[in-house]
């Protein structure tokens, strides 16, 4: 067959495929993935790429502790091929009811936190594991496995994309270690208005000060007695900087500032990604912005 005839045959085949609707684009089976967290949604998009359609129940800048799903969310969960949750009781108050209302197949629901070796404080598992990129890698691999199970034809695609994203997580981990190394050890004190930086502190050698009351992991505010203890601890440690998280009521921060004289630094993002133009639209950019803010403020 001459080259010109071969080209003509090839072109004819492509046109026929386009007309019949059996071309390469139609071979991509899209999975519908619903997540309880926009951070988890970002992971799923990076692993799934064009083979997945991801919807996060949690909108940008929302508090995962106080979020309440709506009627449309029931339909989204009912229609999902996969539901990814953080687990570790983070969504306990609303997720079980949502799954029941949607009659969701339990085999299609994955709690990522169940397999990441969570930190346990006073018998309570800390759900904020995403602030440790090393544990995030474990969650990403779980997502890859589940997507490959549901869509075997896309297994190579998921493996390649997960590998690339894990390399990016390793890069942000190395970068963070270098940034933190510029801080004197005695300055690595983290006082916050919500106890969600424990994984960050453990991974990068910080000491948590103040926000250690039990209810904080579930988003509850401290009692008057707990608040007094937090204030005393901050004063005793001579901490002059307190970080206020974006998704948490700033009343605690104002009270702590008034009682201790510490400077309040707003802008730490821990439970949710932010909107366009915020510099924290993705998981990786959120981590980077947090590290830059914390290191700069403690210099």
DAZI-V336954 format. One record per residue. N is the residue number from 1. PSI is psi in radians with two decimals (* if undefined). OMEGA is omega in whole degrees, -180 to 180 (none if undefined). Layout:
n,psi,omega
N,PSI,OMEGA
N,PSI,OMEGA
//
This chain:
n,psi,omega
1,2.24,179
2,2.82,-178
3,-0.71,-177
4,-0.68,179
5,-0.69,-180
6,-0.73,179
7,-0.72,-180
8,-0.73,179
9,-0.76,180
10,-0.79,-180
11,-0.71,179
12,-0.70,179
13,-0.69,-180
14,-0.70,179
15,-0.75,179
16,-0.72,179
17,-0.71,180
18,-0.71,-178
19,-0.59,-177
20,-0.22,-180
21,0.41,-178
22,0.40,-179
23,3.11,-177
24,-0.67,-177
25,-0.55,-178
26,-0.20,-179
27,-0.16,179
28,1.99,180
29,1.97,-178
30,2.23,175
31,2.42,176
32,2.03,-177
33,2.23,176
34,2.35,180
35,2.68,177
36,-0.16,-176
37,2.43,177
38,-0.33,174
39,-0.82,177
40,-0.64,178
41,-0.69,179
42,-0.73,176
43,-0.82,-177
44,-0.68,179
45,-0.66,180
46,-0.56,179
47,-0.72,-173
48,-0.55,-179
49,-2.37,-175
50,-0.13,-178
51,-0.06,-179
52,2.61,172
53,1.99,-171
54,2.34,175
55,2.22,177
56,2.19,176
57,-0.65,-179
58,2.08,178
59,2.97,179
60,2.46,175
61,0.25,179
62,2.78,178
63,2.04,-178
64,-0.38,-179
65,-0.69,-173
66,0.01,-178
67,2.49,176
68,2.13,-178
69,2.75,179
70,-3.10,-177
71,-0.67,180
72,-0.50,-180
73,-0.56,177
74,-0.79,179
75,-0.74,-180
76,-0.76,-180
77,-0.70,180
78,-0.60,-177
79,-0.09,-174
80,2.51,171
81,-0.43,-178
82,2.37,175
83,2.11,-180
84,2.15,178
85,2.86,175
86,-0.78,-177
87,-2.77,179
88,0.60,175
89,0.11,-179
90,-0.78,-177
91,0.27,-171
92,-0.61,-175
93,-0.42,-176
94,-0.39,-173
95,-0.75,-178
96,-0.70,178
97,-0.70,180
98,-0.75,-180
99,-0.68,177
100,-0.77,-179
101,-0.57,-179
102,-0.08,-176
103,0.78,-176
104,2.41,177
105,2.13,-176
106,-0.41,179
107,-0.29,180
108,0.15,-180
109,2.18,-178
110,2.17,174
111,1.81,-174
112,-0.56,-176
113,-0.23,-178
114,-0.30,-174
115,0.47,-175
116,0.25,-179
117,1.17,-174
118,2.67,172
119,2.37,179
120,2.21,180
121,2.06,-180
122,0.70,178
123,0.03,-178
124,2.27,178
125,2.23,-180
126,2.11,-177
127,-0.11,-171
128,0.72,-173
129,-0.33,-177
130,-0.23,178
131,0.11,173
132,1.88,-178
133,-0.47,180
134,-0.70,176
135,-0.53,176
136,-0.62,177
137,-0.69,179
138,-0.69,179
139,-0.70,179
140,-0.71,178
141,-0.61,174
142,-0.74,179
143,-0.76,178
144,-0.82,-179
145,-0.77,-176
146,-0.71,178
147,-0.69,179
148,-0.63,178
149,-0.74,-179
150,-0.46,-176
151,1.31,-176
152,-0.57,-180
153,-0.38,-179
154,0.15,-174
155,-0.77,-180
156,-0.69,178
157,-0.85,-179
158,-0.69,-180
159,-0.77,-179
160,-0.78,-178
161,-0.66,177
162,-0.70,179
163,-0.74,179
164,-0.69,-178
165,-0.65,177
166,-0.63,176
167,-0.66,178
168,-0.63,177
169,-0.68,177
170,-0.65,-180
171,-0.77,179
172,-0.55,177
173,-0.83,180
174,-0.74,179
175,-0.73,-179
176,-0.75,179
177,-0.68,179
178,-0.67,179
179,-0.79,-179
180,-0.56,-179
181,-0.30,179
182,-0.18,179
183,2.30,173
184,2.55,-177
185,-0.69,-177
186,-0.25,178
187,-0.07,-177
188,1.09,179
189,2.16,-178
190,1.94,173
191,2.18,-178
192,2.95,180
193,0.02,180
194,2.34,-171
195,1.23,-178
196,0.01,-177
197,0.31,-177
198,-0.73,178
199,-0.73,177
200,-0.81,-178
201,-0.76,-179
202,-0.70,-176
203,-0.61,-172
204,0.22,172
205,0.60,175
206,2.76,174
207,2.21,177
208,2.40,-180
209,2.24,170
210,-1.25,-171
211,1.31,-178
212,0.26,180
213,2.54,-172
214,-0.66,-175
215,-0.22,-173
216,-0.47,-179
217,-0.42,178
218,0.16,178
219,0.15,180
220,2.61,177
221,2.65,-178
222,2.70,174
223,3.03,179
224,-0.67,180
225,-0.76,179
226,-0.69,178
227,-0.73,179
228,-0.69,180
229,-0.69,178
230,-0.80,-180
231,-0.77,180
232,-0.70,-179
233,-0.72,-180
234,-0.72,178
235,-0.78,-178
236,-0.65,-179
237,-0.08,-179
238,0.71,178
239,2.26,-178
240,0.04,-179
241,2.26,177
242,2.26,-178
243,2.24,179
244,2.24,-177
245,2.53,-174
246,-0.66,-172
247,0.11,-176
248,2.49,179
249,2.29,-176
250,0.12,179
251,-0.67,179
252,-0.75,-179
253,-0.77,-179
254,-0.71,179
255,-0.79,180
256,-0.72,180
257,-0.76,-179
258,-0.67,-175
259,-0.49,-174
260,-0.35,-176
261,0.09,-180
262,2.67,177
263,2.29,179
264,2.22,178
265,1.85,179
266,2.87,171
267,-0.08,177
268,2.20,-179
269,2.11,-175
270,-0.60,-174
271,-0.17,-173
272,2.57,171
273,2.94,-179
274,3.10,-176
275,3.13,-179
276,2.42,178
277,0.02,-177
278,-0.35,-174
279,0.09,178
280,0.72,-178
281,-0.38,180
282,2.91,179
283,-0.80,-178
284,-0.73,180
285,-0.55,176
286,-0.79,178
287,-0.80,-178
288,-0.77,-179
289,-0.64,178
290,-0.81,-179
291,-0.78,180
292,-0.74,-179
293,-0.82,-178
294,-0.84,-178
295,-0.75,180
296,-0.69,-177
297,-0.42,-178
298,0.03,-179
299,*,none
//
